């Protein structure tokens, strides 16, 4: 069974109220959304603090005047009555401050090799969440009126930021959870499943998904070898000139000229191999 959660770009500072028919306008203005199933990605949490927790009624998840959802609304009224669920919302400026403050935590837990994932997510927030960032949680399989699923991770992040020596449990849990995912991008920040967004093709998110198979691949061996050879030639020519003339000026001139020429040749060779 699917239990989706969403990180939505919103123009509202709170969850839309179905009792005031705000959902239709909300979805018209929600230009970008990330989704995860049955979990909240760690980078989502790093956007928020505990003061960003708010409460909404389950029965406010549908506009009361939307005839398409009348049956679902009636079912929610039967199941949930006036019970609430917790969610998170923050403005973009504060979210980016929180995220940057938590960057060192991310690197400490997941290693510098995954810093590009952090930077990618930050770019998504800068580009696609200009006003408010809303973490919609009503789809999670939660106990009624539960808030621990939000408070505990936020407290752990805050505690780790102050002192990382006593947070081995938090670190091990994150690393173990991370190891279960083949798709690391999905673990860190979810996925955009809305194929109607034409701009999605141009986002950094798609670029990361395309490169996900080998994000840290080494440059071709032939390219690396040519760089080493060129460097060695430059060094030999420079040293030979200095020993023969004992002139620092001549050595510097030979260094720059040979470096320029060999660099130009190497770039041409690299472009040729790329185009083959």
WOWOGI-V397895 format. One record per pair of residues at least 12 apart in sequence whose ideal C-beta (glycine too) atoms are under 8 Angstrom apart, sorted by the first residue. I is the first residue (numbers start at 0). J is the second residue. D is the distance in Angstrom with one decimal. If there is no record, write none. Layout:
i = <I:I>
j = <J:J>
d = <D:D>
This chain:
i = <0:1:1:1:2:2:2:2:2:3:3:3:3:3:4:4:4:4:4:4:4:4:4:4:4:5:5:5:5:5:5:5:6:6:6:6:6:6:6:6:6:6:7:7:7:7:7:7:7:8:8:8:8:8:8:8:8:8:8:8:9:9:9:9:9:9:9:9:10:10:10:10:11:11:11:12:12:12:13:13:13:14:14:14:14:14:14:14:15:16:16:17:17:17:17:17:17:17:17:18:18:18:18:20:20:20:20:21:22:22:22:22:23:23:30:30:31:31:31:31:31:32:32:33:33:33:33:33:34:34:34:34:35:35:35:37:37:39:39:39:39:39:40:40:40:40:40:41:41:41:41:41:42:42:42:42:42:42:42:43:43:43:44:44:44:45:45:45:45:45:45:46:46:46:46:46:46:46:46:47:47:47:47:47:47:48:48:48:48:49:49:49:49:51:51:51:52:52:52:52:52:52:52:53:53:53:53:54:54:54:54:55:55:55:55:56:56:56:56:57:57:57:57:57:57:57:58:58:58:58:58:58:60:60:61:79:82:82:83:83:84:84:84:84:84:84:85:85:85:85:85:86:86:86:86:86:86:87:87:87:87:88:88:88:88:89:89:90:90:90:91:91:91:91:91:91:91:94:94:94:95:95:95:98:98:98:99:100:101:101:102:102:103:104:104:104:104:105:107:107:107:108:108:108:109:109:109:112:113:113:115:115:116:116:116:116:116:117:119:119:119:119:119:120:120:122:123:123:123:123:126:126:127:136:136:155:182:183:184:184:184:184:190:190:191:219:221:222:222:225:225:225:226:229:229:229:229:232:232:233:233:233:233:236:236:236:237:237:237:237:238:240>
j = <140:36:37:138:36:37:138:139:140:34:35:36:37:138:34:35:36:37:38:39:134:135:136:138:139:32:33:34:133:134:135:138:32:33:34:43:132:133:134:135:188:189:29:31:32:132:133:134:135:29:30:31:32:127:128:129:130:131:132:133:25:28:29:88:130:131:132:133:25:28:130:131:25:131:133:88:90:131:53:55:88:53:55:59:86:88:133:135:59:55:59:58:59:60:61:62:63:65:72:56:58:59:63:62:63:64:65:62:60:61:62:65:62:65:127:196:123:127:128:191:196:191:193:123:188:189:190:191:189:190:191:192:185:189:190:139:140:134:136:139:148:152:185:186:187:188:189:105:152:173:186:187:98:105:116:117:120:187:188:134:188:189:152:153:156:97:98:101:104:105:156:87:89:94:97:98:124:132:134:87:89:94:97:134:153:89:97:153:157:150:153:154:157:87:88:89:85:86:87:146:149:150:153:85:86:87:88:83:84:85:86:83:84:86:137:79:81:82:83:75:78:79:82:83:84:137:72:75:76:79:80:81:75:137:75:143:143:144:143:144:136:137:141:143:144:145:136:145:146:148:149:133:134:135:136:137:149:133:134:136:149:131:132:133:134:131:132:130:131:132:124:125:128:129:130:131:132:124:128:132:121:124:125:120:121:124:121:160:156:160:114:117:160:156:159:160:163:117:159:163:170:170:173:174:173:174:177:215:183:187:207:214:183:184:187:188:207:187:184:188:203:204:207:187:188:203:188:202:203:204:202:203:202:148:149:169:211:211:204:207:208:211:204:208:204:272:272:269:272:265:268:269:265:261:262:264:265:257:261:254:257:258:261:253:254:257:250:253:254:257:250:253>
d = <7.8:5.7:7.5:7.7:6.3:4.3:5.4:5.2:4.9:5.6:7.2:5.5:7.9:4.4:7.2:5.5:7.7:8.0:7.6:5.7:6.9:6.5:5.4:5.8:5.8:5.4:7.0:5.4:7.8:7.4:4.4:7.6:6.7:4.3:7.7:5.4:6.5:7.3:5.5:7.8:7.9:6.6:5.1:7.7:4.6:7.7:4.7:7.9:6.0:5.7:5.5:4.4:6.7:5.6:4.5:7.2:7.2:7.7:7.0:7.8:6.7:7.4:6.2:7.2:6.6:4.4:7.2:4.2:7.6:4.7:5.3:6.8:6.4:6.3:7.4:6.5:7.3:5.6:6.1:7.8:6.3:6.8:4.2:7.2:5.8:7.1:6.8:7.2:7.6:7.9:5.1:7.0:4.4:5.9:4.7:4.9:5.9:8.0:7.4:7.9:7.8:5.6:6.0:4.4:6.5:5.1:7.6:7.3:7.7:6.9:4.7:7.2:5.9:7.0:6.9:7.4:7.9:3.7:6.8:7.1:6.9:6.6:6.2:7.6:6.1:4.1:6.7:5.8:5.4:6.1:7.1:5.4:7.2:3.9:7.5:7.1:7.2:7.2:7.5:7.9:7.7:7.4:7.8:6.5:5.7:5.1:5.2:7.6:7.8:6.3:7.6:6.5:7.6:7.4:7.7:6.9:4.8:5.1:4.7:6.0:6.9:7.3:4.9:6.3:6.3:6.5:5.3:4.1:7.5:6.9:6.5:7.9:6.1:4.3:5.6:5.6:7.1:5.9:7.9:4.7:5.5:7.3:6.5:7.1:6.4:7.9:6.2:6.4:7.3:6.3:5.2:7.2:7.7:5.0:6.2:4.6:5.5:7.5:6.0:6.6:5.7:7.1:8.0:7.2:5.9:7.4:6.2:4.5:7.1:5.8:7.6:6.5:6.2:6.0:7.3:7.6:6.4:7.4:5.9:5.3:7.5:3.8:6.0:7.4:6.1:6.2:6.8:5.0:5.3:6.1:7.7:7.5:6.6:5.6:6.9:7.1:4.4:6.0:7.7:5.6:6.1:5.2:6.5:7.8:7.7:7.5:6.7:6.9:4.2:7.8:5.3:7.2:5.9:6.1:4.9:7.4:8.0:7.6:4.0:7.6:6.4:5.8:6.8:4.8:7.0:7.0:5.5:6.9:5.5:7.5:6.7:7.8:5.3:6.0:6.4:7.2:6.4:6.2:7.3:5.1:7.0:6.2:6.9:7.7:5.9:6.9:7.6:7.1:6.2:6.9:8.0:6.0:7.9:6.3:5.4:5.9:7.6:5.1:7.8:6.3:7.7:5.5:5.2:6.6:7.5:7.6:6.5:5.8:7.1:7.5:7.8:6.5:6.7:6.6:4.8:7.4:7.5:7.7:7.8:7.7:5.3:7.1:5.2:6.5:4.5:5.0:7.1:6.9:6.6:5.9:7.0:7.8:7.4:7.9:7.5:4.3:6.7:7.0:7.9:5.5:6.2:5.6:8.0:7.9:6.1:7.3:6.8:5.6:7.3:5.2:6.2:7.4:6.5:4.1:6.8:7.6:5.3:6.7:6.0:6.4:4.9:5.0:6.2:5.4:7.6:4.8:5.3:5.6:4.4:7.2:7.7:4.4>
